[in-house]
Amino acid sequence: MVPNEYMNGPSTNSILSDTKGLQSKPWSSKLSLSERILEWIPRHHVEVPTSEELPDWDKELFWTPIDVDVSNDPIVILCRLNFKKYWQAPHMYPMFRDLQGISSCFGSNRRREKLSVLVQEIKDEQAAGLPGGIVVPPTGFVFHESRVGSTLVANFLASDPWALVFSESTPVANAILHCETCSVERQIQLFRDVIMLMGRSPIHKRLFFKLQSITCTKMEIALQAFPETSWVFLYRNPVQTMMSHLDPLKGGGNAAPCLRSKRSPPAEVTTTLNEYGVAGKSPNEAWCAAHLNIFVEQHDALPGAIPKVVLPLFSHTVLTAAWLEKMKVESTQYSKGRGTGFRLFSGDSKDKEMRATAAIQSYAKKILQPTYDKLDQLSQAALNYLAPDIAALTASNSAELPNWKAIAPLPSPPSDTMGGFGALEQAVISSAQRTLHSFGHSVVLKEKEFIPWIPFSNHHSSKPIEPAACPLLPAKDYPKAFSMIDVTNNWNTDSTEIPAMHYDSLCHFDYKNSTQLKQAQDYRLAEVPFVVYNIPELDNVVHKWNNVDYLQKLLGSKKYRVEASTSNHFMYWSNARGNFLRSEKGRKWKPPTEIVSSQFENWLELAVKGQNKTLENRTHQYFRVSSDAGNPWLFDELPFFKPVKSLFLVDPKEQKGIHCRFGMRSVIAEAHFDGSRNAVVMLGGLRRWILTHPDQCTNMHMLPPGHPSGRHSEVDWSKPDLKEFPNFAKLMGNEVILQPGDYLYVPTYW
């Protein structure tokens, strides 16, 4: 039984299925539902089969720096990073911080050591001929202007399983930027040492760095440290670049990245503004242009320039079919949208130019265009020297600047290296395994690691920031509450990207352990929330209901109640009554959702297909099957909810029925309290719950009695307005991610 209205927090993949490992087939009315599901999953999200040799990821676990200070005796923080998972989907983890996030860099997977000790350690292992002394020299550096497609370049490079790729890594940035008291010689040596530590790997063959755009101001340090290492500089048409920062349709304003330097203006920016007579209170457009001019391969040449120009420049001329196939997949993905889910990448250069404001066009032309023209000339000259065949394609017959779009298409792989490729439509989704959480969940299902854009995930690798201490009886401050600002900043409620760590402070009890079962019963008497797992009756239902063919047979062709919303936010409402109807707000009020009906199969198709759409392009529906709506068979399917005293029911007389809810990706049930206890069981997928104590109602800014959505928080937790709702800044709570087989006890008013 789930809450008799709505649940707190977003639903992440809470739809059910076991596709049984079936191969994709042409659609036929004779196909089962589990077979048709494979037709609904886009082929670009299906794993590419490969016969190509891959690194032995488990052969050697090696430490990689994730942070370094720049004191006289630098301290380095290291972690064993999950390069295998990064290679599998670079667009999902496009930045160094994302790689850290999937690597659980804490506890035993975190090391702190002096830089001098680590450098000597490598030298000693090299002398002894040990794997720890193997260091990959840097293959190439990627410098870039801001917002020019550099992330796509990094994703392409990371598509090579033999390449170490660091996209805007903290240690490298610290080494090149923040040793302010260092001499040039000291900076160069520090940069060399950090690069050496980053390249320490017994299994990789190539080493690439995409640096932060600001490092262009110190790129001479990198070039002096490694004069033999090739490098590229990425830039873009000035108007397009400025629109990427200041686009009015995307909230461009004082928070734009190119305006951050206003807090501490670099001398180069003020000099440029003075030169063009716009010093003092410069308009944002002028400041942005002057800032970008500090930094200024060509964006219009992407993606084809990577395999055609950049890789040969980086002394890597053997482009395998597997690598190229993976590049094609990466070229369709939009990494910057990872927080809101899957998004196809498409070029937007023309659109940006058409929508650019007069001020953007004016300052782009005045300040940036001269630099852009010089870069174009230098780029064409470099191509003439390095790759004359490619240069012939970009050269213009007129006085115009180079035609970069001529090399934009990706090349075709050589026919003799194709192997088993070109068979994307034959592949079936597979998942990596993960170790069981130390804080306990059922393991009735075969583990399917959480990937936001693949449906039917049922496990995740996130760890609690501060695991609960679970004495025999709950402590007075159980469960520990955290600042809701911290909880939602760590994991925005609109996002289905599960962070590496989250604020779960609930006790998880094993039903099969008699001591823990007694604890669960005592915690329930204390009326506090907790989770129980390994419940045989519940696991039996989970096993059955995760076969969609069984579920389809159970639900049949009947139409069921569905709530539909124009956004992923679902606010409960009932008919307005009393004084509210006569108020100004009451006269303007409109129902936040619409009640429709749907067959399960039709709803499931929307859910699966929506899994691979952006948040704004998704259809948002909440499917419900209730025992009090002509479905008494639910008591036979879920016998543990029958009105008898049990772990699930404190008082059988209070049993109000069963509501089975099926959520789509990112569906949020707005925060509220119920006037009765709730026994929540998770039958498939993953579901995030955010919990607050009843004493937090004032901080939640609850809608008043009489309002159609009374008992619900008026605050949009995805982007709380602290001016309108100041108490929200004081709100405390915690969260839990339910997995199949979990039972969550929610006391009254929580």
N, C-alpha and C positions, 0 to 999 in steps of 0.2 A: 504494500500500500504506500503510495507516494502522497505528499500533502494534498489535502482535498481542494487546494486552489493551485498555487504555483510554487516553484522552488527558487531559492536564491542562487544567483550566479549563472554563468553561461553553460550551456550543454556542449560538450565536445565529443562529437561522434557517437551520440547515444542511440544509434540505430543498430540493428542486429543482423548478423548473417554468418553463415559458414558456406563459402562458395565452393568448398570441397576440392579445390585445386583444379577445377575444370578448365579446359582450353576454351578460348573464345570461338563461338560458332556463328554462322549466319542466323539472323533472327527467324524464329518460327513459332507459331502459336503453340506448338507441341513442346517447346522448351519449358523447363521448370523455371520458377522465379529465380532460383539461385543461379541458373545459367544465364538468364536475361540480364541479371545484374552486371555481368561482365561486359555486356554491350553498352552499358551506361557509363562505364569508367573510361575517360579519355585515354587514348593510347600513349600520349606523352607522359602519363604517370605510371606506365607499366615498366617494370624493370627490364633493362636491356640484357638479353642473354649474351654471354661472351665465352669464347674458347681461348681468349687471349690470356697469357700468363699474368697473374696478379701477385703483388707482394704477399709474403707470409706475414700478415698483420700481427699475428700472435707470437711470432718467432722471438722478437725482442721488444721489451717494453723500455722506452728510453725517455729521459726527462728533457723537457723543452721549457725555456724561460717564458713566463707569462707577465713578468714585471721586473723592473730593475731600477734601483735608485742611481743617482749619479754623484754620490758623495766621493770623498777621497778613497774610500775602500768600499766600493759598491756591493750592495746586497742584492742577490737575485732570488726571485720566487719562481719555482719550477713546477710543472705538472706533466703527467703522462697524458698526452692529448689523443683524442679519438679521430685519427686521420682517416680511418676506414669509413666511418659514418660521414665525415665531411666529403670524401671523394664520391660517395654514393649520391649525394644531392647537394652540390655546392650552392645552388640558389637558395636552399633553405637555411644555410649557415654562412652567409656571404662575408661576414666580418670576423675578425679575430676574436672579438668578444662572444660571437655565436659559437665558435669552435670551443672556446673555454666553457660555454654554457652546457654543451653536450658532453663534456669530459669530466664533470663532477670534480672540479679542482679544489677539494677540501679533504680534511682528515688525512688518511694514509696516502692519498693521491696529491699531496702538496708537500713541497720541499723548500727549505730556505737555506741558502748557502752564500758564502762570499764569492764574488766573481773571480778573485785570484785563486781560490781553492779549486773552482770548477775548471779554470784554464789549465792549472797544473794537473788536475785529474785527467783531462783529455791527453795531455802530453805523456803522462805516465802510461795510460792505456795504449796509446799509439806505440810507445817504446816496447810494450809487452805484446803487441800484436793482438789486442783484445777488441771485441766489437764496440765497446764504449769509446774507442779512439777513432772510429770512422766518422769523418766529417765531410758533408757534401759542400763543395765550394759554391758560391752564389752564381747562378746561371744568368739571372737578369733582374734588373730593377725597373719598376713601372712608376714613373712620376706622372702627375696629372693635375690639370686644372680641376676645380670643384664642379661636380655634377656633369660629367662628360662621358659616362659609360665605362669608367675604370673598373667598376664592380663586375661588369660582364667580362672584361679581360681576365680578371682574377678567376672568375668561375670557369672560363675556358681553360686556363692553365691548370686549375684544380681538377679538371676532368681527366687529367693524366694520372693514373694510380701511382706512378713512380715519382711524382713531383711533390715536394714539400712546398706549399703555397701559404704565405702569410699575408693576409689582406688587412692592412692598417693595424699592425701589431703594436702593442704598447712598448715592449722593450726597445724596438728599433727607433720608435719616435722619441723615447726618452734619451736614447744615446745620441741622436743627431740634433735634438732641439734643446735639451734642458740642462746641459752641462755648461752653465753660463759663466762659471769662473775658470773653465778649462782653457788651456792654450789650444791652438789649432792641432798641434801634434798629439796632445792628450785626447782631444775629441776624435781624431782619426783612429787612434789605438783603441779607444773605448768602443767605437763603432765596429772595428774589426773583431774585437773579442765577442761582442754581442752576436754578430752575424755568425761567428764560428759556433757559438753555443746553440743558435737557432738551427744550424745545419747539422747538428749531431744526430745522425740516424744510421743504423746498420742496414736499412732496407730500401731507402730512397736513392734516386740517381740524379735528381735535379732539384734546384732550390730557387724559388722565385719570391720576390717581395713587391707587393703593391703598397706604396707608402701613403701616408696622409698627405692631402694636397699642400698643407702648410710646410711640409718638409722641402718643398721646392726652394724655399728661401735659404736652405742649407745644403742643397744637393751637391755642392762642391766637396763636402766632407765625404759623402759616399763615393764620389768619383775619384777622389784622391786615395781613399782607402782601398778601392778595388778598380784600378785603372784598366784592367783587362776585361772587366765584366760589362756586357752590353746593357744598354738601357734605352727606354723609350719615354717620350713625353706625350701625353694625350691632351688635346685641346678641342675646342668646339666653336662654331659660329657664335660671335659675341651676343647677339640678340637671343639665341636659343639658350645660351648659358645663363644669361641674366633672368630669362623667364623661368628657368628651372629653380631659381632662387626666389623670385618676386612675383610669380604667377598669381594674379588676384583671385583666380578660381580655386586656388589651393591654399588660400590663407596667407599668401606672401605679404609680409609686413615687417615689423620691427624684429621679429624672431627669425628672420631669414638668416641662413648660415653666413652669407657674405656681409652681414651687418654686425656680427658678433665682435669684430675688431673695434667697433665704436667705443667699447668700454675702455680699451687701452690702445689708442690709435698707433699703428706702426708708422715709423718715419716715412716709409715709402708711400703710404696712402696719403698722408698729409702733403707730401711733396707733389704728388700727382694732382691732388685737388687744387693746390696753389697754382700749379702750372696751367690748369685749365680755368682758373678764376672762379672756383666754386668752394673756396675754403670757408671756415666758419660753420654756420648751420647748413651743411650740405644736404640736399635732398637724398633720400634713400637710394634713388637710382644712380646718382653720381658716386655716392660712397661705395655702392656695390661694384660699379665698374672699376673704380680705383683699387678696391680690395682684390678683385679678380685679376687685375693687371699685374699683381705681384707674381702670380703663378704662371701666367700664360707662357704622335700618330693621330690623327684627325677623326672626330666622332662620326662623320658621314661615311667613313670607310669601314665602320663596324657592320657585321661581325667578320667579314671576309679577310680584313687586314691581319687578323690574328694568325691563322694558319699560313697565309700567303706572305706576310712581311715580318711579323713580330717573331714567330717561332724560328724562321731561318736566321733572323738577326741574333736570336739567342742560341745560335749554334745547335739547333735541334731540327734537323731536316727530315727525320723519319716520322711522318705523321701516320699512325696506324688507323685502320678502319674503325676500330673500337673507340679510339679517342675522338675521331671526327664525328662518329655517330652520337657520342655523348655531348659534343659541342653543339650539335644540331638541337638536341633536347634543351641544353642550357640556354641557347639563343632565343627560345620561346618563353623563358621564365622571367618574371619580374621580381628580383630579389628584394627591392625596397618595400614590396607589399607583403613581406612575410608575416608582419604583425597582424594583418587582417586576413591572412590566408592566401591561397593560390591566386595568382594573377598572370595572365599571358602578357608577355612583353610585346609591344608594338612601337614602331618609330613614331615620334611625336614632333619632329623638327619643324615640319611644315605648319602644323597647328600652332606651335609656339610663335613662329614668325608672324602668322596671321593675327594672333591675339595680342601681340606685344603692344604695350601702351606707347604713346608718343614720347614720353620721358625715357622709357627704356630704350627705344630706338635711337633717340638723340644721343644719350650718354654712351651707349654701346658703340655707336659710330665715332663719337668724338674721342673717347678714351681707349677703348679696347680694339677697335678695328685696325689701327696702324700696327699694333703688336701682332694681331691675327694675320695680317698680310705678310709680315716678316717671317712668321712661323711657317706659313704655307710655302714661301719661297725656300726656306731652309729644308722643309720636309721633302719638297720635290728634288732639291739638290742631293739630299741624302739618299733618296730612292735611286736617283740616276747612278750613284756610286755603288750602292749596296745591292740593288735589285733592278737592273736596267729593264728586264722584261716587264716587271710590274710598273715601273716608271713610265713605260711606253703606253700603258693603259690609262694612267692618270693624267698624262700630259695633254694640254689643250692646244688646239690649232690656232686659237686666237690669243689675244692679249689677256684673256681671263685667267683666273687662278686655277690650280689643278682641279680636275674632276675626280674627287675622291670616291664618289658613288660607283665608279666603274669597277672597283675592287670589293664592293660591299658583299656580294653573294658568297656563301660558303662554297668551297670547291667540292667536287665529287671524289669519293675515295677511289683509289686504284682498284681495278677489278680483281687483280690477283691477290689482294689482301682482304677481300670482303669477308671471307670465312662464313660464319653463320649469321651475318648481319642482314639488316633490311627485313627482319622478321618481327618487328615490334608488335604487330597485330596478333602474333601467336603467343606472346608472353603472358604470364599470370603473376599477379602481385605476390611477393613473398616478404617476410618480415624478419628482422633480426631478433635474436633472443636477448633477454635481459635477466639479470639476477633478481630474485624476489626481494621486495622491500623489507628492510629490517623491522619496519613498523607494521607489517602484516596485512596480507590480502589473500583471498582465495586463489587457488590455482587450478580450478576445474577446467578452464579452457586452455587450448594451445595458445601460447603467448603471441600476440601480434603487437609489436612495438608501435607506439603512437607516432603517426606521421599525419599532420593536419589535413593534407589533401587526399589521403587514402581512407575510405570508409572502413568501419568495422574494427578499428583499433580497440584493444582492451587492456593494454598495459602501458606504463610510462616509467621513466627513469628518474623523475624528480624526487628530491629528498627533502625532508622537513628541515627548516632552518634551525629549529630548536625542538627536537623530539620530546614528547611528553614523558614525564616521570609518572609512573602508574602504581602508587602504593595500593594496599588492599582497600582502603577507603579514599575517596577523592579529597584532595587538599582544598582549603577554602578558596584558593585562587584558581582552581581548575575549572575549565581549561584556560591556559594562559592566553591572554588577549594581547593583540598587537595593534599599533596604530593602523587604522584602515587606509590612511594615506600611504603608508609603507606597503600594505598588502596590495593595493591597487596600482601603485607605482611599479612594484615588482612584477605584477601581472594584471594588465588592464582587462577589465571585464569584457570588453569587446573582442579580445584576442583569444584565439585558440592555439597559440604557441605556448606550450607548457614550459615554464622556465626551469632551470636546473635545480632550483630550490624554491620551496613555497612554505607558507605559514600554517602547516598542519600541527596543531598541538593537542589533538584528541588521542585518547588511548584506543588502541586496536587490540581486541581480545580474541584469542583462538577458542572457538566453541568446543573443540575436541580436548582442550586442556581444562580439567575440572576446576583447577584453582582460578584460571582466568574466567571461566564461565561464571563462577561464584562472584568474581569481581564485577563482571558486567551486570549481574543482578543487583549487587549493592550500589553500583553507580546509577542504575535506573531508579532505585529507591531514593537516591539523593537528588534525582531529577536534574541530571547533567547529561550532555550529549557524549556519545562514544560510538565506536564501530566494532562489530563482531563479524568474523569471517570463519570459513570452514564449517558452515552449517549444512549437513548432508541434505536435508529437505530442500533448502534453497539451491544448493549446487545442482541438484537433480533438475530443477526447473531451468536454471541457467543453461545446462547442457541441452535440454530440449528446445528452448526458445531461441537459441543461437543457430538453429537450422531454419532458415526463412521459409523453406518449403513446408515444414511443420507448422510454422506460424501462419503461413498463407492458408493452409487447410483449416486451421483453427478459426481464423477471422473471416474466411470466405469472401464473398462478393458484397457483403453488407457494407453500407456506408456508415461511418462513425463521425463523431463530433471532432471538428478541427478548428482551432483558433488560428486566424491568419492576421499577420501584421505587416505593415509597410516597412518596418525596420526589424532588426533582430531583438528588439526590446518588447517584452510581453507584459503588459500591466493588466492585472485582474480588474474587473469592474462588474458592478451590478446596477440595477435600475436606480437612477437618481431619485432622491426623496427629500421631503421636508424643506427646510429653509434654503438648502443648497439650490434647489430648482429656481427659487425666487431671486437668488443673488446674481450679480453681474457675471461671475465666473460660471455659474450654473447655466445661464442662458447661452453662453458661448461653448460650453463643454460638448465634446463629441467623443463617442466610444473610441478608445485607443486600439481596439482590435475588432475583427469581424468574426462571427461564428459561421463556419461553412461545414460541409460534410464531404467525406472522401472515402473511397475504398482504400484499404491498406496498400495494395499494390501500386496504385496511382500516387499515393503519398510517398511511398518508398522510392519510386523513380525520381520524384522531385528532390528528395533528400540526397540520394546518391549523386545525381547530376549537379546539385547545388554544392556538393562538397568541393567541387573544382571550379567554383565561380568566386569572384570577389564579393565582399560583404554587401556592397551596394547593389550588385546584380543578382543576388540570391533571392529566391522565393522563401519567405519565412512562414512556416506552419508548425503548429504544435498538435500532434495527433493524440487522441485520448480514447481509451476503452474503459468504461466504468461499469461496475457491477449493478449500479442502480439505474442503468440506462438499457435494460434488457439483456444484460450479459451475466446472469447468475453463475454460468459455468466457470467464471473466474475463481470461485471458491474451490472448485474441484482441481483447477490447474495450480492454484496457490493455496494448498491446504493449511499452511502455517498461519494464514490470515482468518481462519474460521473463528467465530466468536467463542473461544475457550481461553482460559487463562494460560499464558505462555510468556516466553521471552519477548514476543512481539506485541502482546496485548496486556496492559496492566489491568484494565477493567473491561471484560468482554461486553458489558452493557454500553460502553462508549464507542463500540465499533460502528463506524459510519459508512462502511463500504470500502471498495477497492477502486482506486483510480490508477490505471496503467498509462503512463505517458511516454510518448516516443518523440524525442527532440531531434531537430536538425542541427547541423553545425552552427555554432555561435548563438543559438537561441538563449536568451536571458529571460528568466522570470524575475520581475522586479522585486526588490527586497520588501519583505513583509513579515508579520507574525500571524500565527494561527491560534485560535482560542481552544485548541485541543492538542493532545500529543500526536506525533506522527511517527510511524514506523516505515522507514524508507528502505527498500531493497533494490539493488542494482542488478538488472538481468542481462544487460549487454551494453557495450560501449563504455564511455567514460563520462563522468559528470562531476563538475566542480560545485561544491556548496560553500557559500560564505556564511558564517554563523556569528551572531552577536547576542549578548546577554540581554534579557528583558530590561535591565537598567540603562540600556543605551538608546531607548526609544526617543528621548529628547534630542540626542545628537543625530538621529536619523531623519529628523524633520518629517514626522508621519502626517499623512493626510488625515483630516479630522473625521469623526463619525458623521454619517450623513452624506459624505462625499462618495460617489460611485466606486472609488478606489480606496476607501477608508482602510486603515491598518497597513497601508503601503507607504514606503518612503517616497517623498516627492523629489528626491535628489537623483539626478542621472549619475550613477556611480562610475560610468565610463569616462565622464568629464565633469566632475563636480564643480559647481559654481560656488566658491567659498564666500563670495560677497553676498549672494542671495541666501546661502545656507551655511552660515559661519560655524555652526556647531558640528558640522560634518568633520571639520579639522580635528575635533576631539574624539571622534568615534573610534571605538576599540572593537576588535573581533579576531577571528581566525578563519581558517578554511580547511577543506579536505577534498581530495579527489577520489571519488568512489569508483571502484572497479567491479566487474561482474562477480557476484557472490557476496558482496559487502552488504551488511545491514547497518544502517545509521539510525540511532535513536535520537529524536528531536523532541525535547520537552515542550510543554505548553509555553507560549509567548516567546520562544527563542526564534 
